[in-house]
Amino acid sequence: SLPGHPLDRAAEILLVRYAGPRKTEVLRGENGGRVLENTRIARELRRLGAWTGEPRQLRVPADPDAAGGYALILQEPGQGRILGAAQLAPPDP
């Protein structure tokens, strides 16, 4: 949930779905022969709507592919500043 907060203008609410840790075997290049582990790999960015500062409840859709979790980002429209962010645990199936 988003508590009420005065804003100069509306902000965008973005939801990032990310996967859990993955290992990648690198075959060539400067890391050839190594196994790299990546965490929190972004898989989807979804705009949930605008927020004008009023208290608001958000519902995160259940997604079995989101074993890693979600991040919620509050951003000024377009390529604006990030106003806030939070990590969310994956919802129960």
Backbone as a chain_set.jsonl record, in Angstrom:
{"seq": "SLPGHPLDRAAEILLVRYAGPRKTEVLRGENGGRVLENTRIARELRRLGAWTGEPRQLRVPADPDAAGGYALILQEPGQGRILGAAQLAPPDP", "coords": {"N": [[0.842, -1.183, 0.0], [0.383, 2.284, -0.614], [1.042, 5.055, 1.297], [-0.65, 8.193, 1.928], [0.745, 11.098, 0.405], [1.912, 14.313, -0.254], [2.311, 15.47, -3.58], [4.015, 17.247, -6.203], [3.317, 16.765, -8.811], [1.739, 14.127, -10.708], [3.025, 10.791, -10.302], [4.608, 7.898, -11.767], [3.776, 4.504, -11.212], [5.69, 1.72, -11.121], [6.192, -1.722, -11.719], [8.56, -4.167, -11.257], [9.34, -7.348, -12.253], [11.363, -9.936, -11.164], [13.717, -12.588, -11.694], [15.023, -15.35, -9.773], [18.325, -16.351, -8.588], [20.629, -17.225, -11.197], [22.835, -19.33, -12.987], [25.407, -18.966, -15.371], [27.263, -20.421, -17.875], [30.163, -19.332, -19.299], [31.396, -19.333, -22.503], [33.257, -18.132, -24.238], [35.539, -15.345, -24.74], [36.713, -12.774, -22.417], [35.846, -13.81, -20.003], [35.678, -16.461, -20.516], [35.229, -19.92, -19.882], [34.513, -19.598, -17.285], [32.004, -19.685, -14.677], [29.321, -17.693, -14.201], [27.351, -16.102, -11.741], [24.223, -14.675, -11.607], [21.995, -12.428, -10.026], [18.657, -11.445, -9.151], [17.454, -10.912, -11.761], [16.034, -8.847, -14.043], [12.909, -9.397, -15.496], [10.535, -8.409, -16.379], [8.931, -5.291, -16.864], [6.389, -3.417, -15.702], [3.894, -0.986, -16.053], [1.894, 0.258, -13.57], [0.205, 2.341, -13.252], [-0.778, 5.78, -12.605], [0.133, 7.835, -9.814], [-1.173, 10.116, -7.627], [-0.681, 10.95, -5.098], [-2.552, 10.246, -3.22], [-3.705, 7.967, -0.608], [-3.229, 4.544, -1.409], [-4.041, 1.232, -2.336], [-2.288, -1.493, -3.632], [-2.357, -4.268, -5.813], [-0.462, -7.049, -6.311], [0.015, -9.155, -8.993], [-0.326, -12.707, -8.857], [2.329, -14.755, -9.824], [3.842, -17.482, -11.058], [6.375, -17.524, -12.186], [7.802, -15.604, -10.925], [9.658, -16.174, -8.918], [11.851, -14.968, -7.814], [11.05, -12.425, -6.979], [9.666, -9.093, -6.573], [10.047, -5.634, -7.467], [9.029, -2.43, -6.576], [8.657, 0.66, -8.056], [8.607, 4.155, -7.82], [8.276, 6.777, -9.912], [9.042, 9.917, -11.441], [7.176, 11.137, -14.257], [7.974, 9.923, -17.588], [11.382, 10.024, -18.271], [12.003, 10.668, -15.667], [13.038, 11.541, -12.243], [13.723, 8.998, -9.786], [11.547, 8.498, -7.237], [11.057, 6.842, -5.141], [11.494, 3.469, -3.935], [10.878, -0.023, -3.457], [11.441, -3.318, -2.279], [9.629, -6.248, -2.888], [8.31, -9.199, -1.511], [7.78, -12.312, -3.243], [4.386, -13.048, -4.171], [2.214, -15.363, -2.461], [1.387, -18.443, -4.054]], "CA": [[0.0, 0.0, 0.0], [1.082, 3.572, -0.637], [0.389, 6.023, 2.175], [-0.82, 9.501, 1.308], [1.93, 11.952, 0.42], [1.712, 15.385, -1.235], [3.207, 15.48, -4.742], [3.869, 18.401, -7.096], [2.609, 16.249, -9.988], [1.56, 12.675, -10.645], [4.195, 9.937, -10.521], [4.285, 6.59, -12.323], [4.046, 3.343, -10.376], [6.241, 0.671, -11.973], [6.435, -3.002, -11.063], [9.592, -4.956, -11.919], [9.369, -8.762, -11.856], [12.702, -10.448, -11.413], [13.962, -14.011, -11.458], [16.008, -15.671, -8.752], [19.699, -16.546, -9.076], [20.865, -18.085, -12.36], [24.247, -19.509, -13.335], [25.656, -18.962, -16.806], [28.597, -20.853, -18.258], [30.68, -18.466, -20.354], [32.196, -20.165, -23.389], [34.329, -17.381, -24.894], [35.805, -13.984, -24.278], [37.577, -12.603, -21.243], [35.339, -14.648, -18.918], [35.543, -17.828, -21.034], [35.556, -20.991, -18.955], [34.002, -19.287, -15.944], [30.573, -19.748, -14.435], [28.908, -16.455, -13.553], [26.047, -16.162, -11.096], [23.484, -13.415, -11.643], [20.86, -12.397, -9.109], [17.616, -10.446, -9.415], [17.463, -10.635, -13.198], [14.758, -8.238, -14.434], [12.228, -10.132, -16.552], [9.378, -7.655, -16.869], [8.656, -3.979, -16.295], [4.971, -3.157, -15.975], [3.367, 0.259, -15.496], [0.64, -0.011, -12.859], [-0.648, 3.52, -13.313], [-0.288, 7.04, -12.036], [-0.161, 8.075, -8.399], [-1.246, 11.561, -7.399], [-0.386, 11.237, -3.71], [-3.587, 9.745, -2.319], [-3.447, 6.6, -0.142], [-3.634, 3.601, -2.46], [-3.708, -0.18, -2.188], [-1.866, -2.105, -4.887], [-2.425, -5.719, -5.827], [0.57, -7.647, -7.153], [-0.526, -10.394, -9.543], [0.412, -13.948, -8.584], [3.058, -15.166, -11.018], [4.756, -18.555, -10.663], [7.714, -17.266, -12.714], [8.417, -14.519, -10.161], [10.227, -16.771, -7.708], [12.819, -14.034, -7.259], [10.317, -11.366, -6.301], [9.261, -7.888, -7.286], [10.446, -4.322, -6.969], [8.066, -1.385, -6.892], [9.389, 1.913, -8.266], [7.803, 5.352, -7.993], [9.14, 7.613, -10.751], [8.447, 11.036, -12.152], [6.84, 10.695, -15.613], [9.02, 9.887, -18.613], [12.684, 9.613, -17.745], [12.171, 11.485, -14.473], [13.726, 11.049, -11.056], [13.132, 7.938, -8.977], [11.104, 9.11, -5.988], [11.077, 5.83, -4.1], [11.526, 2.081, -4.414], [10.767, -1.029, -2.397], [11.514, -4.728, -2.707], [8.467, -6.992, -2.419], [8.434, -10.661, -1.555], [6.833, -12.871, -4.211], [3.117, -13.419, -3.548], [1.932, -16.791, -2.338], [0.607, -18.927, -5.211]], "C": [[0.889, 1.249, 0.0], [0.349, 4.517, 0.304], [0.206, 7.337, 1.433], [0.436, 10.337, 1.452], [1.719, 13.052, -0.621], [2.77, 15.331, -2.343], [2.966, 16.748, -5.553], [3.106, 18.021, -8.355], [2.562, 14.731, -9.876], [2.876, 11.948, -10.92], [3.714, 8.61, -11.098], [4.646, 5.502, -11.32], [4.469, 2.219, -11.318], [6.494, -0.58, -11.139], [7.46, -3.766, -11.89], [9.511, -6.382, -11.372], [10.76, -9.276, -12.158], [12.814, -11.909, -11.016], [14.996, -14.168, -10.352], [17.377, -15.911, -9.378], [19.766, -17.529, -10.248], [22.373, -18.173, -12.58], [24.367, -19.616, -14.848], [27.094, -19.397, -17.057], [29.044, -20.02, -19.45], [31.656, -19.278, -21.199], [33.395, -19.437, -23.986], [34.524, -16.026, -24.253], [36.628, -13.958, -23.006], [37.123, -13.429, -20.05], [35.151, -16.098, -19.346], [36.008, -18.866, -20.025], [35.07, -20.75, -17.535], [32.499, -19.507, -15.883], [30.199, -18.508, -13.637], [27.532, -16.644, -12.925], [25.43, -14.771, -11.083], [22.316, -13.516, -10.687], [19.908, -11.282, -9.505], [17.626, -9.975, -10.871], [16.099, -10.099, -13.603], [14.177, -8.988, -15.624], [11.057, -9.362, -17.144], [9.299, -6.329, -16.14], [7.234, -3.626, -16.698], [4.559, -1.855, -15.299], [2.019, -0.05, -14.855], [-0.297, 1.185, -12.865], [0.011, 4.732, -12.697], [-0.667, 7.113, -10.566], [-0.1, 9.566, -8.165], [-1.049, 11.934, -5.936], [-1.422, 10.743, -2.716], [-3.219, 8.357, -1.796], [-3.979, 5.596, -1.173], [-3.163, 2.191, -2.12], [-3.353, -0.726, -3.559], [-1.962, -3.612, -4.753], [-1.377, -6.224, -6.816], [0.025, -8.971, -7.673], [0.326, -11.602, -9.174], [1.055, -14.411, -9.882], [4.06, -16.245, -10.618], [6.187, -18.352, -11.166], [8.453, -16.182, -11.927], [9.005, -15.038, -8.858], [11.242, -15.847, -7.051], [12.156, -12.921, -6.478], [10.0, -10.199, -7.214], [9.942, -6.677, -6.674], [9.384, -3.334, -7.433], [8.84, -0.082, -6.969], [8.389, 3.037, -8.479], [8.691, 6.366, -8.697], [8.366, 8.779, -11.324], [8.197, 10.596, -13.593], [8.02, 10.789, -16.588], [10.3, 9.32, -18.049], [13.019, 10.377, -16.475], [12.894, 10.792, -13.336], [12.967, 9.877, -10.428], [12.804, 8.568, -7.622], [11.132, 8.12, -4.824], [11.08, 4.446, -4.72], [11.434, 1.158, -3.215], [10.85, -2.412, -3.017], [10.32, -5.436, -2.086], [8.747, -8.48, -2.497], [7.458, -11.186, -2.598], [5.543, -13.258, -3.506], [2.985, -14.931, -3.442], [1.101, -17.248, -3.515], [-0.84, -19.184, -4.852]], "O": [[1.994, 1.251, 0.544], [-0.845, 4.758, 0.127], [0.851, 7.562, 0.409], [1.111, 10.297, 2.481], [1.378, 12.749, -1.765], [3.961, 15.167, -2.077], [1.849, 17.264, -5.59], [2.351, 18.823, -8.905], [3.257, 14.132, -9.055], [3.724, 12.43, -11.671], [2.55, 8.242, -10.937], [5.685, 5.566, -10.662], [3.711, 1.814, -12.199], [6.953, -0.501, -9.999], [7.258, -3.99, -13.083], [9.603, -6.591, -10.163], [11.281, -9.085, -13.257], [12.108, -12.395, -10.132], [15.743, -13.241, -10.04], [17.558, -15.695, -10.576], [19.051, -18.53, -10.279], [23.095, -17.197, -12.378], [23.554, -20.258, -15.514], [28.03, -18.809, -16.517], [28.383, -20.005, -20.489], [32.622, -19.84, -20.681], [34.437, -20.049, -24.217], [33.785, -15.618, -23.357], [37.167, -14.976, -22.571], [37.929, -13.724, -19.167], [34.534, -16.882, -18.625], [37.051, -18.708, -19.392], [35.208, -21.621, -16.676], [31.814, -19.515, -16.905], [30.697, -18.298, -12.531], [26.655, -17.275, -13.515], [26.038, -13.812, -10.608], [21.711, -14.58, -10.552], [20.311, -10.295, -10.121], [17.788, -8.789, -11.157], [15.104, -10.819, -13.517], [14.852, -9.194, -16.633], [10.635, -9.625, -18.27], [9.568, -6.251, -14.942], [6.913, -3.546, -17.884], [4.839, -1.643, -14.119], [1.112, -0.557, -15.514], [-1.471, 1.054, -12.519], [1.183, 4.714, -12.323], [-1.66, 6.527, -10.134], [0.905, 10.21, -8.467], [-1.225, 13.093, -5.561], [-1.206, 10.81, -1.506], [-2.489, 7.631, -2.47], [-5.056, 5.79, -1.736], [-2.034, 1.988, -1.675], [-4.044, -0.448, -4.539], [-1.677, -4.165, -3.691], [-1.398, -5.878, -7.997], [-0.386, -9.821, -6.884], [1.555, -11.527, -9.179], [0.4, -14.454, -10.923], [5.027, -15.956, -9.914], [7.117, -18.95, -10.624], [9.607, -15.876, -12.23], [8.862, -14.404, -7.813], [11.465, -15.938, -5.844], [12.651, -12.518, -5.425], [10.055, -10.298, -8.44], [10.358, -6.696, -5.515], [8.907, -3.41, -8.565], [9.594, 0.25, -6.055], [7.43, 2.885, -9.236], [9.725, 6.772, -8.167], [7.186, 8.656, -11.655], [8.938, 9.759, -14.108], [8.923, 11.611, -16.432], [10.301, 8.26, -17.422], [14.181, 10.699, -16.229], [13.303, 9.635, -13.437], [11.743, 9.78, -10.526], [13.684, 9.104, -6.949], [11.22, 8.519, -3.663], [10.717, 4.271, -5.883], [11.851, 1.501, -2.108], [10.388, -2.64, -4.134], [10.026, -5.252, -0.905], [9.357, -8.955, -3.455], [6.413, -10.576, -2.823], [5.578, -13.742, -2.375], [3.567, -15.679, -4.228], [0.198, -16.53, -3.945], [-1.626, -19.592, -5.708]]}, "num_chains": 1, "name": "protein.A"}
